[in-house]
């Protein structure tokens, strides 16, 4: 078989996933087991991996899955706890009295609040929170879902306290081989991951600053009485101001603190700055923009669920400060566990590590439940329950939140139990008796030969495709990080940069991820209109991947960005 044939075969599991999920519209719970079986068959029959290594890779994937599910549980558990204590209702109310202009409300609720929620929780929760809130204050369901989906871009790479980078990129790369090479170059894996984090933050900051502008333009064009782009342009100064209020602290945090904090801190800072500016009328247009009368709304705009803005929970008189304390606690815990080495060492030590699984060198994994963000989110949720309610109310909130979170976890867990092992077999296929490069390497060489020096331009699009298929930035990074790394080495350009553009593109791909659209639509009862939402979200997605690709080309061929592994 010729080398380029191996590249095509290596892409077959990804192509099969696309056909089953998109072409045949299979649910992921049916498609991913088939994709895993196909990957294992290709690994055994074409790549001639041993059965032992295939099983070891699958076990490694299952361990990684447990770690990811622990983070998902913590994020959802905190959100559900705050829902049952009434804190989320209090937080929502704080945003509705700032400005009567719907364009300003969209920026504050979707962009500022949504980016913060993405940083704290991730996994599609910002749209699930923002969309019902906007419907409750008078937005059309379709418009609310569109705004909610557009937040699934800039903050997503560092969503759920950095999961797409910490879990996705780290488990998507052959870290053992990369670290060995880095040591010979006088560097380390930690420095390399921080370089990737910094470049992800910078690319997002440059492209993402204009996202609030796109949000108001699409709001006025598709949901205004005049169907006018011009009415959106009236808010451009405030929208750019809001964009910078998030992206500047976001980029600085990524560069100096690491992948856990950018979206969390950027969202918190932007809320304070933008809400204060809006209250004082800074850069606010004189005219107030409103939707048409509700009687004039097309049926396609309307959801089947009636949502009110009333407070619910055990403590209806809760103050905004008390409601926000759990998220402040998450931020404090993250800083303490990531900045102070003694604290980090103690928490990491409380865990379990498996090395050379089934005797296969280089196939390692482990879990540190207290150090992973899931543990910190659970601690914050428990603290919130007892802070917001009396003992009886606290126990009821915890019980209800745990039950709801567990049910949500079952669906996600089943899919991930097949998806992540598939990715690990894909990555670990380089050790085989046929002396063939691993599947990511083979596919990277194919794409590099087709696109040549222009590959950086399409790098973000590949990341977006992965998120579109898998419905997850984290999973896309697991699938394609090694692919991007190998393509960069083939072209002798910065490996860190192309892994960064992968992460950026995968974040943008969340705007068109079918799973996210369905989940956000379900929160407002907008059933059967997912296609209409996707036809709109493809516009900002196209802007994002093109912008990131152009920046990657400039960085490589104009600025001359490099790293210790470029061409190694």
C-alpha positions, 0 to 999 in steps of 0.5 A: 500500500502506498503512503498516501493510501494509509492517510486515506485509510486513517481518516476512515473512522472520522469519515464513518462518524460523519456519515453516521451522525450527519448523513444517516442522522444516527444518535451518537450513542449508536454511531460511536460504538460503530466508529470504535469498532472500525478504528480497532479493526483498521488498527489490527488488520491494516496497522497490525497493532497487537490486540494487547496494545489495542486493549491497553489503549481502550483501557487508557481511554476509559480512565480518561473518560472517568476523569472527564465525566468527573469534571462534567458532573462537578460542573452540572452539579454546581449549576443544578445546586444553584438552580435549586437554592434559587441563586441562578434566579437571583443572578439572572435578575441582576442582568435584566434591569441594566438597560432596556435596549435588547442589543445591550441586554444580549451583550451583557447576558450572552457575552459577559455572563455566558463567557463566565459560565463557560469558564466555570462550567462549559459543556454547553451550559452557557447557552442552556442558561442564557437562552431561557433567561433571554426568553424570560425577559422577552426575547424570541426563542429562536433569537435567544438560542442564536445568541446562546450558541454564538457564545460557544466560541471565544471562551470555549477553549478554556471552558470548564476551567480549561478542560479542552486544553488540559484534558483534550490537548494533553490526551490528544498528543503523544505526550511521552514522545513529545516530552522526551524530544523537548528534554533534548531541546532544553525545554519541558512539556509544561513549558510547551503546553503553556506556549500552546495556551498563550497562542490559543489565548492570543488568537481568540483575543484577536478574532473574538473581540468582534464576536459581540459585534456579530451578535448584535448585527445578527440580532437586528438583521434576523429579528428586527422589524426592519431586518436591518444590519444598520441597527446593529452597527449603531451599537458597534462602539459599545460592542467592541468595548464589551469585546475588549473588556473580556478578551484583554483580561482573557489573553493576559490570564492565558499568558501568565496564569495558564489554561484554567482561568482565562474564560473565568476571569475574563467573564468576571472582569467583563461583567463588572466593566460592561454592566457599570458602563451600561448603567452610566450610559457609556457608548450606549446609543440614544435610541432604544432598539426593541423587537417587533410586537409579539403578535407579529413574530413568525411561528418559527421564532416561538418556543413551546415553553413559557419561561418567567423571570420569577425567583425560584428556590428555597431562599427567594430573598437571597442577595446577589452577593450571596448568590455569586459566592459559589462562583467566587469560591471556585475561582479562589480554589482554582487559584490556590490549587494551580498557583501554590505548588504545595497545595497542588502536590498534596491534591495530585498525590491523592489519586491513582496512576496506571503506568504501562497499562497491560505492559504497553510502554507509553500507555499511561493514565491516572485520576486525581479527583481532588485536583481535577476541576470536578472536585473543586466544583463539587466542593463549591456546590456543597458550600453553596447549598449550606450557605444559601439554605437551612439544613433541610433545604440544603439537603434537599437541594443537594439530593435533587441536584445530584439526582439530576446531574447523575441522569445527565451524566449517564447519556454523556458517559455512554457516548464518551466510553466509546469516543475516547477509547477510539481516539486513544487507539488512533493516537497509539497506533504508531507502535505496530508490526507493520512499521507504519506511522501512526494514524494521525501521522499518516493523515497529517502527511496526506493533508500536508501534501495536498495543501502544502504551505497553505495548511495553516489556513485550513488548520482551524477548519479541521478543528471545527469539523471535529467539534461539529461531528463530536459536539465537543471541543475537548473531543475534537482536540483529542481526535486532531491535536496529534494530527495537527502536530504531525502536519506542522512537523511535516512542514517544518513549522511551529507545532505549538501554533498548529495545535493552538489553531486546532483548539481555536477552530474546535471552539468555533465549531461548537457554534455548529455542533448539533448536540449543542444546538439541540440542547440549547433549543430544548431549554426553550422548547424550540423543537424542529428548528435546529436546522434554521439555527445552524444556517445562521450560526454557520456565518460566525463559524465561517468568520472565526475559522477564516480569521484564525487561519489567516492569523496562523498564516501571518504568524508562520510566514510573516512573523516567523513564530517557532517553538523547540519542536518546529521541524524536529 
